[in-house]
Amino acid sequence: MGRSESVVIPAALASIVAGACLSGLVAIAMAQQPPGQQAKPPAPIKPYPVVATTLPTTINDPSFDEFRRQLGEVAVRKDKAALGKIVVPQGFFWRTEKGEKADKNKSSVDNLTAAIQLDAPDGSGWDSLASYAFDPTAAPVAAVRGVICSPADPVFNDKELESLIKGSQTDLEDWGYPLVTGVEVRSGRKANDPVIETLGLHFIRVLIEENMTPPPSGQPPTLKVVTPSGKVGYLPAFALAPLGNDQLCYRKDSAGWKIAGFIGGEP
């Protein structure tokens, strides 16, 4: 069963997901050049070939949908006590590029807190948790048996993507993919600005914006993008995902679903 053509998000969760500004693409788009380091010249803006993506399948298990709903409510309430009840009591893992970072002397929920920076003063850790609850996709990972991790990457042609990156003089980090078909790219950041193009399921180039500021209260963050036809416009940040996202991992046992680990991040 694939991801549906449209996504219905509960209002409270939608406001958190939309306002988080936490996705890898948003972080890249807002990236600032370190002092003293010469900025890389931006790649030319021009049309590019369409490299299709096939979205990963959703988990066909009503109990997983209910678990994600529960996780979303916990995130909205910022309820750490309730979160502790849906995290494995033992064996929580935290895999990074530098190896295992979970502290065996700490509880599972404390390791999760450190992994996703749940105690960040701006609440961004809880926003991140909400975004995982929103995503219905997950897939097994080779490094850890008996778990599924979310979000799952889409299916695409590796050689076509490599050729796209080389031909456009960009990097992998400059590209994302829509989470649903029919995402509208608008001429400006406002929701009522004219639609200049409607996207299918394929890679989209994201432009880095210097001195980008957070959106006004109540307005979802946007990303500046280049469509395959070469048009520059804007779309909602939560409608696009990068490859290689950090992943929240789950395990199901006789008691139901639990958060079992995290892949990504740094201590």
C-alpha positions in Angstrom: 0.0 0.0 0.0 1.6 3.3 -1.1 1.4 6.7 0.4 -1.8 8.4 -0.4 -2.1 11.2 -2.9 -3.0 13.7 -0.2 -2.2 13.9 3.5 -4.5 14.9 6.2 -2.7 16.3 9.3 -4.4 16.9 12.6 -4.4 20.7 13.2 -2.2 20.8 16.3 0.3 18.5 14.7 0.3 20.3 11.4 1.2 23.6 13.1 4.2 22.0 14.7 5.4 20.1 11.6 4.9 23.2 9.4 6.5 25.6 11.9 9.5 23.5 12.9 12.0 24.5 10.3 13.9 21.4 11.2 14.2 19.3 8.0 17.7 18.8 6.6 16.6 20.8 3.5 15.6 23.8 5.6 18.9 23.6 7.5 20.8 23.5 4.3 18.7 26.3 2.7 19.4 28.5 5.7 23.1 27.6 6.0 25.6 30.4 6.5 29.2 30.3 5.3 31.7 30.0 8.2 33.7 33.1 8.8 36.9 33.3 6.7 35.8 30.5 4.4 35.3 31.3 0.7 31.8 30.7 -0.4 31.2 28.2 -3.2 29.8 29.9 -6.3 26.2 28.9 -6.8 25.4 26.6 -9.7 23.6 28.2 -12.6 19.9 28.2 -12.6 18.6 26.3 -15.6 16.3 23.5 -16.6 17.3 20.0 -15.7 16.2 16.4 -16.5 13.4 14.8 -14.4 14.7 12.0 -12.2 11.6 10.1 -11.0 11.1 8.9 -7.4 8.9 6.2 -6.2 7.7 6.9 -2.6 8.4 4.2 -0.1 5.4 2.2 1.0 3.6 2.9 4.2 3.4 0.3 7.0 0.1 -1.6 6.4 -0.6 -2.0 10.1 -3.5 -0.1 11.9 -1.6 -0.5 15.2 1.3 1.5 13.7 -1.0 4.3 12.6 -2.5 4.4 16.1 1.0 4.4 17.6 2.0 7.4 15.4 -1.1 9.2 16.5 -0.2 8.6 20.1 3.4 9.8 19.4 2.1 12.9 17.8 -0.1 13.8 20.8 2.9 13.3 23.1 5.0 15.6 21.0 2.3 18.3 20.9 1.9 18.1 24.7 5.7 17.9 25.2 5.0 15.2 27.7 8.2 13.4 28.6 6.6 11.1 31.1 4.2 9.8 28.5 7.0 9.5 26.0 8.9 7.3 28.4 6.0 4.8 28.2 6.4 4.4 24.4 10.2 3.9 24.4 11.7 0.5 24.9 12.7 0.0 28.6 16.1 -1.4 27.6 18.3 -1.7 24.6 17.8 1.7 23.0 20.4 2.3 20.3 21.8 5.5 18.9 23.9 5.0 15.7 25.9 7.9 14.2 28.6 8.1 11.6 31.1 7.8 14.5 29.5 4.7 15.9 27.2 3.8 18.8 26.5 6.8 21.1 23.8 5.5 23.5 25.0 5.7 27.1 24.3 2.3 28.8 24.2 4.1 32.2 21.3 6.2 31.1 17.6 5.3 30.6 16.3 4.8 27.1 14.2 8.0 27.2 17.3 9.9 28.4 19.3 8.6 25.4 16.4 9.5 23.1 16.3 13.0 24.7 20.0 13.5 23.9 19.8 12.0 20.4 17.0 14.4 19.2 17.9 17.3 21.5 14.5 17.1 23.2 15.6 19.6 25.9 16.5 22.3 23.4 15.2 25.7 24.7 13.4 26.5 21.5 11.4 23.3 21.6 12.9 22.1 18.3 13.4 18.6 19.7 9.7 18.1 20.2 9.0 19.6 16.8 11.4 17.0 15.3 9.5 14.2 17.2 6.2 15.5 15.8 7.6 15.3 12.3 8.5 11.7 12.7 5.0 11.0 14.0 3.6 12.5 10.8 5.6 10.3 8.4 3.9 7.0 7.7 6.8 5.4 5.9 9.4 3.1 7.5 11.7 0.3 6.3 14.1 -2.3 7.8 17.7 -1.3 8.1 20.6 -3.6 7.5 22.6 -2.4 10.6 19.9 -3.3 13.1 17.7 -6.4 13.1 14.1 -6.5 14.2 13.4 -2.8 13.7 11.9 -0.5 11.1 13.2 3.1 10.8 11.4 6.2 9.5 11.4 8.1 7.2 12.3 5.6 4.5 14.1 6.8 1.4 12.3 6.7 -2.0 13.3 4.4 -4.8 15.1 6.0 -7.7 17.8 5.4 -10.4 21.2 6.0 -8.9 22.9 6.6 -12.2 20.2 9.1 -13.3 20.6 11.1 -10.0 24.4 11.0 -10.3 24.1 12.4 -13.8 21.7 15.0 -12.7 24.0 16.3 -9.9 27.0 16.3 -12.2 25.2 18.0 -15.1 23.7 20.7 -12.9 27.0 21.4 -11.0 25.3 20.8 -7.7 25.7 18.5 -4.7 23.4 15.8 -3.3 22.5 18.2 -0.5 20.9 20.6 -3.0 18.2 18.1 -3.9 14.9 16.9 -2.2 11.9 15.0 -3.3 8.1 15.7 -2.7 6.3 13.6 -0.1 3.1 13.7 -2.2 2.3 14.3 -5.8 0.7 17.6 -6.9 2.8 19.9 -4.7 2.3 23.5 -6.0 5.3 25.8 -6.5 4.3 29.4 -6.2 5.8 32.7 -7.4 6.2 33.9 -3.8 6.1 32.8 -0.2 2.4 33.6 0.4 -0.2 30.8 0.2 -2.2 32.9 -2.3 0.7 33.8 -4.7 0.2 32.4 -8.2 1.1 28.8 -8.9 3.9 28.6 -11.5 4.2 24.8 -11.6 2.7 21.6 -10.1 5.2 18.9 -9.3 5.1 15.2 -9.8 7.2 12.6 -7.9 10.8 13.6 -8.9 13.8 15.3 -7.5 13.7 19.1 -7.0 16.6 21.5 -6.6 16.6 23.6 -3.4 18.4 27.0 -3.4 20.4 28.2 -0.5 19.2 31.6 0.8 21.6 33.9 2.6 20.3 35.6 5.7 17.0 33.7 5.5 14.7 34.6 8.4 12.0 32.5 10.1 8.5 33.0 8.6 5.9 35.3 10.4 3.8 33.7 13.1 1.2 31.3 11.7 2.9 31.1 8.3 4.6 27.8 7.4 8.2 27.9 6.4 9.0 27.8 2.7 11.8 26.6 0.5 13.1 28.4 -2.6 13.4 25.9 -5.4 14.1 25.4 -9.1 11.7 23.3 -11.0 12.7 21.0 -13.9 11.6 23.7 -16.3 14.1 26.1 -14.8 11.5 28.3 -13.0 12.3 29.6 -9.5 9.5 29.5 -6.9 8.5 28.5 -3.4 6.8 25.6 -1.8 6.0 24.5 1.8 9.1 23.2 3.6 7.2 20.2 5.0 6.2 19.0 1.5 9.8 18.2 0.6 12.3 15.8 2.1 16.1 15.2 1.7 17.8 11.9 1.2 19.7 10.5 4.1 17.4 11.9 6.8 18.0 11.1 10.5 15.7 8.2 11.3 13.6 7.3 14.3 13.4 3.5 14.7 10.6 1.3 16.1 10.1 -2.2 17.3 6.9 -4.2 17.8 6.5 -6.8 20.5 3.6 -8.4 22.3 2.9 -5.1 24.1 2.8 -3.1 20.9 5.0 -0.6 19.2 7.8 1.2 20.9 10.6 3.7 19.9 13.7 1.5 19.8 16.5 3.7 18.6 17.7 6.6 16.5 20.1 6.8 13.5 21.9 10.0 12.9 22.7 13.2 14.8 25.7 13.8 17.0 26.1 14.0 20.8 
